[in-house]
């Protein structure tokens, strides 16, 4: 083992830093939060009463005040035979099969619907149970919708999740040649599961369907994944006793011999999602102690936070009797908030206190028994032998807060818009806001109820804040944000006539509170281990303290001089060299996936390196020091390198045609040059039409389908102080939709000045002259969030932003395909480029065959699905891997309506080809646009000049590359992509 040494001054500096960090941690540890006084009288029903009763009500509102009151003393059930369905749609791929002597319905795609008819004898509330097995497919859960009598009884019934079950392929984990643990592959458990339709963001118990006597229909609708079903039944909900009743139902407590057993959290039997992962932790008393090496010794954290995600462990007890369960847990993710888990023992919740059981916020790992509010441990009666414990992430307690806050923020947004209409202050930008502090307003004249509206908002926010503090038994970041909002509103109420000059405060309030809303449904919790023990047993297990960290840190520091921390160990001769132009998080996950899957399958060793600057590839190529494979490259890079004969043509490799079926041809044509294909797509961007459905509904508008529809709705928007965002730089969409192309089919001439090109250019410039659209909107996301630009064209980044950073308008915005141009056959053409991130094999590589095997593996549907799922589950939706593999894209957790719009727009992908001189195109189009819009030069004159300038540059580059005449064979895309022909 080689030793590493540091210069003396570096060692001294590191020691000083460690001491400073320890002192800082000690001060923080000793500091205590101030107690918070809160009302104990506010209930969940009070919050649900605040929300609007219009439209489709969420489950929590429908069941308000009835939780636990719908259980039936006598169990009644209604069984349906899945095989004998009444009707089905033609696009549902159904087959009647037999397994182990039992009939089952195999539904091997995610399309269509199946319907059964059944009769109810006695009215009541019923759970819907499915005995299912997920069929082979992606790593995502199966999703089905459940309709009763032709409609969804509540929104949660539209997405019933039927989880796949997973476990680690090996435990204990393997270690590599330098003693570091390697996270194992995840294997799916193809088991039959009886599950009641549930949604742990709405209720800790299964969802209930109200059935009256008579004949009914149940329709399951396909949303995602393939599934086999062998039993369907409705069952009345059974009561769960409280703890006192549970104790009475068990044998009397007796003295037991002292005993305890520790079970590592990472030693689980099964889990419901690939996103739930082990992690590594280093501190005193962690189990097992890593001793300076990578050791996956904890489970969860931010990798186990979504409602409904569960983990199940197995444990044994030596004798019949009463036992206590201790959890060593870390819950320092959401300041002031509890983390909730519904706990089951042997498949059942023993008593109702274990429904959404809350683990209090604390700053370090602590060992705490599952106990009541006074800290008295709950005792479980267990028979001798093996048992299971399942913990399910549960955010149902947060649902009333979420519903009330969203409704309140909507009212604030509506009042904000109302005030802006009165004052004419449509802009929310500080630079051009129409504010006149010296103007005196008489709000009683314009809105006599303004003061009452403000007071109503204050009362609502105070009620919500009190409930949050009561549930969490203390203050939190969200309650402090609400308190700040209340203070701002109270200041407005003190002088209502000054509200027009403080109107921007409404946006501040929405942004501050909205920041925390997105975390309400998240329930992160990390476990080190749990202990099952007799009530009086002393385990001797310890928690970390500030003092214990000092010797532990010193020991870790000392190891750093003798241990090798290279994750890949020594670079192996003959290994495939891969450079990745992405962040370290992406590289680390790829390295892990390669070690778990690619290398074991192929035997090919891989070295993966971070490429922080793409210029490294250029310089390396010039110096002869290049990787075999480069990932994370710009869309134009493969064609650029192909012009210089520096990248390998992939079209001659075996299986190339099948690999290209994984991608949309219109997008991948950007990777071709002169008849060859020099790269493969990894991820793709997309353009969509975003619109505020709440504002459009209030104005009586519909999302435009064509550009003519856009021109029809613009006057209504502008009359109400609103407008639309169309990115100025996106000339390609209108050109492609009008049938224009910047180049001739041979790739040697500019065709900008064609008749269709002139028509497209005129339409593009008229958006900003004739129709007065804003020329530059630096922050469309914020304007869209605030509502003054309620419609616009934007990309995948905006979609993620809205999902992550604008929770207050969740449910109030939608996406649609881009406005198009209706063709003579009635079809609406929506051609548009989709930006790509690409991968390629370098020409100077001496391992091209191995590199091709890697690219085939890397771009496959299974690998892309897993990588996308891991990135999103580890780091959040902001890390969503928008894969270019059409099969894998379906496995991502898109809302069904959004996926429909994304798939429709993706059909019309048509990326611009990259030919010698291509980089002049965007420049010349920008110059031409400026001349026409700003300088008033006729559109035809500006476009002609741009076309001539582009042609000059193309001619120059063709001479440089020795291209004389000939044909560059630019692929022509004439028909939209057909999803049914897509291959995995």
N, C-alpha and C positions, 0 to 999 in steps of 0.2 A: 504494500500500500504506500503510495507516495505521500509525502508530507508537504503541507503548504505553510509558508511563513510569511509574515507581514513585517514591514519596516517598524522600528521601535516607536516612532512618533505615531504611526497608525494604531499600534496596539494600545498606546496610552490614550489616544482619542476615543477609541472604541470603549475602553473601560470607563472613561468619564461620561460618555453617552449612556452607558448602562446604568451607572449610579444615578444620573439625572432622571432617567426614565423610571427607576425604582422609586425615587423620592416623589416624583410626580404621581405615580400610581398609589403610593401610600397616602398622600394628601387627598387624592380623589376617593380612595377607599374609606377614609375616615370621615369624609364630608357626608352629611345627611340631608335628605330632602325635607323641606318644611311641610308640616301637615296641612292638608287641604280640607276646608269645611265644605260640605256639599249636602244637597237635599236628598233624603232617602225616600221621599214620597213619589218621585217621578218614576213612571213605569214605561215598559215598552209600548203598551197600548196608548199612552199619552203621545208618544212620538209618532206612532202609526196614524193617530188621528190628525196629525198635522198634514200628512201627505194628501195629495189630490185623490179624489175618488172617481175620477174620470178615466175612461179608457180601460185597457186590460190591467187588472190589479195583480200585483205580485202575490205569491203564495202567503207571505207573512201577513199581508193586509187581509186577505180572504179568511185566514184562520185566526185573526186577532182575538185574543181572549179565550180561545178554545184549545190551546195547546194542552194536551194531556186529558182533555175531557171527552175525546172521541173514541177512547178505547172501549172495547166491548168485553163484558165479563165472560161471554160465551163465544168461542171462536166459530166463525162461519166463513165458508170459502166457496168460490165459484171458479170452476176449472174450465179451461179452454184447451182444445187439442190443437197444437200449432200446425200439425199436418193438414187438418181439415179446415182450412181457411175458407171464408165466404167469397172473397174477391182479392185480386191483386193487380197492380199495374203491370203493363207489358215490359217496362224497363227493369223490373225487379227480377234478378237472376235467382230463381227458386228451384229447389230440388227436394224431393222426399227421400230420406235415407234412413238407414238403420245402423245403430252402433250399440254393441253389447246387448242385442236383443230389444232395444228400445227405439221407437220411431222418433225421428227428429226432422225439423225443417231446416235445410241448409240455405242460407241467404248469402250468396257468395259475392255480392257487390254492395255498394252503398246507395244505390238508386232505387227510386220507386217507393211503393207502399204495399202493405199486406193488411187485410181487414178480416176480423172475426165477428160473428154475431153471438150474443149470449143473453141469458135471461136472469134477472134479479128478482128474488122472491121477497126479500126484506130490505127496506131502505136502510141506508147507513153510510158510514165513511169507511172506505176500503183501501188497503195497500195493494199496489200492483206488483206482483212477483214474476220474475223471469228466471227460468233455469236454463242457462246459456253456456256456450263455450265460444270464445273468440277464435275465429279462423285465422289461418296464417295471413299475414299482411304486414303493415307498418307496425312500429312500436307504440302507436297511439291507441287509446281506448276506443272501443266501438261506441258510436253515438246513434241513438234512435229517438225519434219523437213519439209521444203517445197521445193520440186524439180519442176523445170519447164523444160518440155521436156526431162526428164530423168537425169537432173543434177542440182546440187546446183549452182545457179548463183554467190554466194559469201559465204564465210565460215559462216557468221552470220545467213544464212538461214537454217543451219543445226540444230539450236536449237532455235526455236520460243517458247517463254515462254507464257503460258496461265495461268495467276495467279488465285489462289483461293482468295476469299475475306474473311476477318476476322474482328471481333470486340470484345471488352471486353463484357463478359457476364453481368456485372453490372457496372453502374456508377451512382452516386458516389460509390467509393470502400467501401467494408465492413471493419470494424475494429475489431480486436480481443479483448480479455478480458483485455489487458493492454493498449489499445488505439492505437495499431500499425495497419496501413492499411495492408490489405492482397491483393496481386495482384490477380485479378479475372481470372477465366478460359477464354480461348479464344474460341469463337464459330464461326463456318464457316457459311457464308451467301451463301446459294445455289441459287444464282441469275444468270440469263442469262446476258451475257456481250458481247457487240459488240466491238471487239478490232482489230486494225490493227497490222500486224506483225511488231515488232519493236525491237530495241536493243539500249538502251540508252548509251551504251559504244561506239557505232559507230555513232549514229545520234540522234538529239533531235526530229526529225520527223520520222514518220513511214518509214520503209524500202521500197524502190522502185524497182519494177521489170520491166525490159524492155520487152515489148511485141510488136512484129511486126504483120502486118496483116496476117491472115490465121489461121489454126487449131493448137492448143497447148494442152499440158497435164499438169495438176497439180497433183502431188503426195504428199500426206502427209505421213510421215514415223513416226512410233511410237518410242518414246524415253523414256518417263516416264509418268505414270499416265493414268487414264481413263477419257474420255470426251464425252459429247453429243454435236452434232453440228446441228444447224437448219438452218444455212444460211452461204454461202460462196460467196464472190464477190470481184472482182477487181474494184478499183475506182481511177480515176485520182486525183492527189493531189491538194487540193485547196490552193490558196495563203493566207498568213497571213499578214495583213497590218503592217506597222511600227507604232510607237506610234502616230506620227503626223497625219497619215491617219486615224488611229482609232479615234482620237479625232474629226476629221472632220465628221466622219460617225455618231457621236452621237449628241443628242440634245445639244444646247448651254449651257454653264455653267451659273449657276445662284446662287444667294446668298441662302444659306441653314441655317436652324436652327442648332446651334451647338449640336453635338451628337456623342457619341462613345459607342462601346460595346466590352468588353474583352471576348475572348473565350480561355479557357484553352487548351493547346496542347494535354493533355491526354484525352480530351473530343472529341475524333475523332468519325466519323461515320463508317468508314471502312478503312482497310489497305490491302496491297497486300501480306503480308508475316507475318508468325508467329514470324520471327526474329525481327520485329520492335516492341520494347517494351518500356513501361514507365520505368522511373528510379526515384530515390530519390535524392534530392539536398537540401542543407541547407546553406543559406547565406541571407544577408539583401535583402528585397524586392522580394524574390522569392514568387511565387504564386501557391498554397497557402503555407503559412509559416508552416513548420512542427512543430515548437515549441518543438524541441527535440525528436519528435517521428518519426517513419518510415512513410513517406508520399510520395506516388508516384505522384510527382508534375511536372515532366518534361518528354519529349518524345524524344527518338532517341539517338543521340550521336553515339557511335560505334555500336549501335543497329539499325542504319538506315543509311547505308553507301553504299550498293551495288547498282550499276546502275540498274534502272528500278523499284526499290522499291518505292512505293508511299503511302501517307496517305491522306485521304480526310476528311474535316470538313464541317459542316453545320453552317450557320449563317443567321441572318435576318437583314434587314435594314427597317427603319420606313417609308421611302418615296422614290419616284423616285429621282435620283440625282447622284452627283459625290462624290466618296468616296476614301479615302486613306487607305492603309493597312500597319500597323506596325507589325514587327516581333521582339519579344524578343528572341534573339538567342545567342547561345554559339558556337564559332567556333575556338577552340584552339587545334586542333588535328594534323594538318599537317603544320608545320612551313612555313609560307610564301605562302601557297596555299589557293586559294578560294575554297569554297564548292558550288557546282552548283545544282540548282533545276530548273526544268521546271514547270512553274506554270500555272494551268488551272482554269478558273472560269466558273462554270456551264458546265463543260465538254469540253471547248474549250480554246485554248491559245488566249487571246484577241489581243495581238500584238507581233511581232517577238522578241522584247526585252526581253520577258519572256521565250524564249527558252534558256536553260542553263543559267539562271540568276545566277550571281555569288555573294555570300556573302563573304566579305573580311575576312581574318584572323584577329582575335583579341583575347586578352588574357582573357577577362571576358565576362559575359553576357552583352549584350547591346541591346537597343531598337532602331531599325532602320526601316525607311519606305522603302518599295519597291520603288526604285528610279533610276534615270539615273546616268550616270557617274559623273555628276556634283553635285549629291546629291539632285536634284529636285524630289520630290515624284511623282510617276506616279499616275494618277487619273483614277478611274474605274467608268463607268456609270452603275448603278444598279437600277433595278426596285424594287418597294416596295415588300417585301415578303422574302421568303427563297431562299438562294443561297448556292452553294458548292464551296469550294476551294480545289484543289488537288495539292500537291507538290511531284514531282518525282525526285529521285536522278538521276543525269545526269552527266556522265563523258566524253561525246563526245568531249568536248574541249581538253581533254587530249589525245585523240586517235592519233593525228599526232605526239605528243611527244613520245608516247609509241611505235609506229611503227618505227620512226626514231631511237630511242635509241636502240631498239632491233636489228635493222639491223646494227647499228654502233658497238654495242658490239659483234655481230657475226663477223664483219670484224676484230675487235681487237683480238678475239679468233683465227680466221684463221691465222692472221699474227703471233700471238704468237706460234701457232703450226708450222708454216713455219720456224720461226727462230730456234725453237727447233730441227727440222729435220736437219737444216744446221749445228747446233753446236753439236748435239748429247746430248744435255741437256734435257733428257726426264723427269727427276724427278722435281717435284715442292715442294719437301720437303727440308727445309733449311739444314737438317742434312746430306743429301746425294746428294745435287744438284751438278751437274758437272760444276761448275763455276771456272774459273781460271783468276783472276783479272790481273795477270801479262802477260797474253797472248794478243797479238796484232792481231786484226782482220782487214781484208780488205774487208769490206762489198760490195764495188763495184765489187769485183771479184765474190762473191757468190750471191748477189742480188743488181744489179745496181739501182733498183727502190725502195729500202728500204726507202730512204729519202723522196721520193715523196709519198709513202704510209703513212708514219708518218704524213706528212703535210696534206694529205687528211683527215686523222682521226682528226687532230687538227681543221681543218676548219669545219668539220661536227659538232664536239662537240661545237664549239663556236656558230655556227648557232642555234643549239638546245638550248643552254644556253640563248641566246638572246631572242628566242621565249618564253621560260619558264618565263623569267623575264618580258616580255611584257604582257603576259597573266595574270600573277599574280600582275603586276604593282609593282614589287619589288623583292628582293632576296628571296631565299628559300634554304632549306637544299640540295635539289637536284641540284640546280644551283651551289651551293658551292662545292658539290662533283664533278661536271663536271669541274669546274674551277681548282680544285686540279688535276684532270686527265689531263687537258690541260697542266698544269705546268710540270707534269712528262713527257709527250710526247714531249714538247718543249725542255726539258733537253736532251732527247734522240736525237732529231733532231740536236741539236748543235754539237753533235759528234756521227754520225751514227755508226762509228766503235766500239763504246762502247755499242751498243744495246745488243749484246749477254751477256754482264755482267749485264745488267739491265732487263733481260727477265722476271724475277719474278714480275716486276712492272706491267706487263700486267694483271696478276692475281689480283693484288691489285686494279687496276682500275676497273676491272669487278666486283669485290666484293663490292667496295665502291658505284659504281653507281647502281649495281643490288639491293642493300639494299633498295633503294628508289623507284625503278620501281614498286614494288608490291603495293605501296600505291597510284599510279597514278589513278587507277580506283576506288579507295575508296573515298566516298564523305560523311564523317561523319558530322552531324549537329544536334545540340540539340535545342529544342524549349521549352520555358516556356509557352508562350501564344502568341496569335496574337490579334491585335486590328483593328477593322473596324471603321473608324471615318470620319466625314465630314472634308474637307480640313483645316478649321481654328480651329477645336476643340482642346482644351487643356486637355489632359488626366490626368495630374498630376502623372503619373506613373514614378517610379524612377529606376535608375540603381545602383548597388552596388558600393561603393567607399571604398578606404582604411580606411577612418575615420569611415564610417558606420559599418565596420566589428568589430571594437573594442568593442562597447557595445553589439553587437550581440553575439560575441564570449564569452564575460563575462556571458551573460545570459545563453547561452548554457552550459557553464562550471558549472554554479550554478545548473542547472537542473540535472547534472550528479550525484549529491549527493542525490537526492530525487526520481529519476525515476528508474523504473525497465526496463532494456534493454534486458532481456532474451527473445529471439525471440519466444520461445515456451511457455513463461509464466511459471507457476509452473508445475513441472513434475506431470503428472496425474497418479493416481493409476490405475494399470491395463493396461497402454499403452504398445504397442509393442515396445520393445527396439531394435534398429538397430545400429550397429557399422559399419562405412564405412572406409576402408583403402585407401582413396584417398585425394586429396587436398581439401582445403576449398571451392574453387569455385564449384567443383562437388557436394560437400555436400550441399551447400546453394541452388543450383538449384534443387537437389533432395528433399530437405525440402519443397521448394516452390511447386513443382509438387505434392507432397503428400498432402499438405494442400488444393490444388486446386482440386484434382481429386480423390485420393485414399480414404481419410477420408470421404469426402461427399458421395461417392458411397457406402462405406462399413460400415461407422460408427465406424471404428476402429481407435482409437487414436494412434499416433506414436511419439515416441521420437527418434530423429536421432542424433548420436554423432560421432565426428571425432575420428578415430583410427589411430594416426600418426605412431604407431609402431605395426607390427603384433604380437610381443611378448606379447602385452597386452592381446591378446586373449588366448595365452598359459597360462600366469600367472592367468588370470581371471578364466579360466577353472579349474586350479588346486585349486583355492581358492573358487570355487563355485559361482563366480560373473561373469556371462557370459550374453551376449545379447541373444535375441531370434533369430535374423538374423544377419549374418555377410556378408558384401559386399566388393568387391575389393580385394579378396584374390588371392594368387598365384594358378596356375593350379593344383599343387600337394597337396594343403592343404586339400581339402575334403577327398581324399583317405588317406592321413596321419592321419587325425582325425578318419576316419572310422576304421583304423587298431587298434585304441585305444578306440573304442566304445564311441567317444565323439561327434559324429555328427549324425543327423537323416537321415535314409534312406527315400528318397522321393518317391520311386517307388510304395509304398502302398497307396499314397494319390489319391483322386478322380481327374480324368482329367490328370493324369501324362502322359499317352501315348500321348495325344493331345499336351501337353506342350512340350514334347521332339521332336515333329515334327517341332518345330520352329527352331531347330538347325541342324547342319550338324552332322550326327552320328559319322563320323570319328574323329571329334574334341571332341565331348562330351564323347567319350569312356574313356578319361583320368580321368573322374569324377566317374568312376565305380570302385567297389571293391567287390570281392567275391559275385557277383550276384546282388548287390544293386547299386543304384545311389545316391550319397551323395552331389551333388552340381549341379547348373545350370550355363551355360556360360552367361557372361554378354557382354564382348567385346572380340574380337579375333584379333590376329596379322595375317599376311600372308607373305609368301615369294613370290617374283616375280622376273622376269628377267628385269632389267633396261638396256636400251641401247640408245646411242646417235644416233638418226636417221640421223642427218646431217652428222656425221662422217661416219657412215655405208654407206650412199648414196655416199659420195665422194670416198670411198674405193671399191664400188661395192659389198658390203656385204649385206646379209639378216639376220634378227634375227634367231638364231638357234632354231630348233624345238626339236632336240634330242642331246644327248651328242656326238654322231658321228659328228653332224653338228658343235658343239663347237670345236672339234678337227680339223675340216677342216678350220675354220676361224682363229684359233690361229696363224698359221704361218704368215698370212697377217698382223694381228695386231702387232705381234712382230717385223716384218720387218720395221714397221713404228713407232717403239718406243712405242708401246702401249701394253696393256695386259688386263686380265680379272680378276674380283674379284669373288672368291668363298670362302665364310667364312669357315675358317679352322675347326671351332667347329661344323659345320653342317654335321655330319656323317649320321644322320637319313634319310635324303632325298635319298641318294644313296642306303642305305640299303633297304628302303621301295620300291624304284623303281625297285630294283633287286629281290623283293619278299622275302627279308630276314626280320626276326623279332628277337629282342634281347631275347625274352622269348618264351618258349613253350606255347601252348594254355591253359594249366592249370595254368600258371603263377608261377610255382615252380622251373623251370629249365632255365638255360641260353642256348640259341641256337645261340650265336654269331659265333660259329665255324662251323656252317652248311656250305654246299657247296655254297649256295647263299650268306651267310655272308662273306665267304672268297673272293668271286668274288667282292662283294661290297667294302670290305676293300681295296683290291688291287687297284680297280679303284679310290677310294678316295685318297689313298696315291700317286698314280701315277700322279694325277693332279699337285702335287708340286715337284715331282722328274722328271718324264719323260717329262711333259709338262711345267715345270718351272713357274707355277703360283706363284705370290707373297704370302708368308706365312702369313704375317700380314699387313693389311692395316688399320691403326687406324682411318682414315677419308676418307672412300670411297666416301662420299658425295662430298668432296672438289675435289678429283681426277676426279670424274665423271663430276663435274661442269667445271673443267679446261679442260677436254677432253683427258688426258693422260691415263685414264682407262675408255674407252667409253662403257663398258659393264660389268655387274656384277649382282650377286644375292644379294638382300637385302630385307628389310622388310618394314612394314607400316610406321615406323618412317622416313625412307629415303624418302618415297613417300611424306610425309607431308613436310619434309625439302625442297625438290625440289620445291614444290608448293609455299612455303612461302619465302624461302631464295635464290632461284635461278631464279628469273623472267627473267634474261637475256637469259636463254636458253629455255624459254617457247616455245613450238612448235617444239623444236629440240631434244626432247627425248620422248621415248615411253616405255610402259611396255608390257610384254608378259608373258605367263605362263612359268614355269620353264622348262628347257630342260629335256626331259624324255627318256625313253627307249622303243623302238618300240616292241610291242608284236607280237606273231605269227598271231593274227587276224588283224594286221595292226594298232590297237589302240596304242597311245603313253601314257604309264603310267607315271604320274607326282606326285606320292604319296609324301607328305611332311607334317610335323607337322605344326599346326597353334596354336601359343601360346594363352592361354586363361586367362582372369580375371574372377573369379568365385564368386558365392553366395551360402551360405549354412545355414541350420537351426541347431542350437545347440541341442544336446541331452538333456541337462538339462533345456531346455526351458519348461515353463508350459503354453505356448500359441502357440503350434505347429500348430493348425488349422488356427489361424489368421496369423501366419508366412507364411504358405503355400498360403493363399490368397494373401498376399503381394508379394511373389515371382511370382505367376501367373500373377498378375497385372504388376509387374516390368518388366518381360521379354516379355510382350505382344508386338505385332508389333506397335500398336498405341502409347503406352507409350515410347517405345524405339525410335520411329521416332521423337516424339516430344522432348524428352530429347536430342537426337542427334542434332536436328535442333536448339534448344535453346542454347546448349553449343557452337556450331560453330558460330551461329549468334552473341552471346554475346562476345565471346572471340577470334574468328577467326578460320581459318582452322587448326591452330596448336592444337586446342582443339577438333578436329574431334573425335567423339565418334563412333569408328568402331564396331558397335553393332554385336553381334553374332546371332541375330535374322535374319533369311534369308529374311524374307519379309520386315523388317524394313531397312535392308541394302540397298535395292533398292531405298529407298526414299532419300538417301543421294545424294548430288549434284556431283556425279562422272561424269567425261566426259565419253561419251558412249563407246569409244574405251577402256578406262581404266577399266570400269565396266565389259566389255566383258572379258578382260584378268583376272580380279579378280574373276569373277564367274567361269571361266574355271578352274583356279587353286584351288579355294575353293572346287570344286567337288572332288578333290583328297586329301582332308584333311584326315590325319591319325595320330592323336596324339599318342604318345607312352603311353601304360598303366602304371599305377603306382602300383607296387607290392612291398612286403617287400624287402628292399635292393635296390630299384630302383636308389637311389642317387649315387650308386657306378658305374652305367653304364657310365655316362659322364666322370667320373674320369678315369676309366680304358681305355676307348676309347682314351682319350687324351694321356695317358701313352703309349699306343700301337702305336699311330700315331708318337709320338716323337721318339720312338725306331726305327721305320722303316725309317722315313724321315731324322732324324738327325744322328742316329747311324748306319744305314744301316742294321739293323736286318731284316731277311726275313719276309715278310708280314704275312705268315701263322704262324710263330713262335710267333710274337708279338700278333696276334689275339688270339691264343690258350691260351697264358698266361693271357690275359685280360679276357677271358671267364672263366677260372678256378678261378681267383680272384673274379669275379662277383658272381660265384656260391657259393663260400665260404661265402661271405657276405649275400647272399640270404638265405643260410642254417641257418646262425646264427640268422637272424631276424625272420625266421619262427619258430625257437625254442623259441625265446623270446615271440612271439605272440601265442604260443601254437598250431601252425599249423603242424599237422603230416599227411603227405600224402594229400589226398583229392583233391580238385579242386577249384581254385580261379576264374574260369569261365571268362577268359579274352575275351572280345568281339573281334571277327575277322571281319575285314573290307575287303571285297573282291571285291566290285563293287563301282565305283564312285557315288557320290551323284547325284540324278536326280532332277533338279530344278523344273520341272513341277509338281512333287509330293509334293513340299513344301507347308506347311499349315501356314496361318497367326496366 
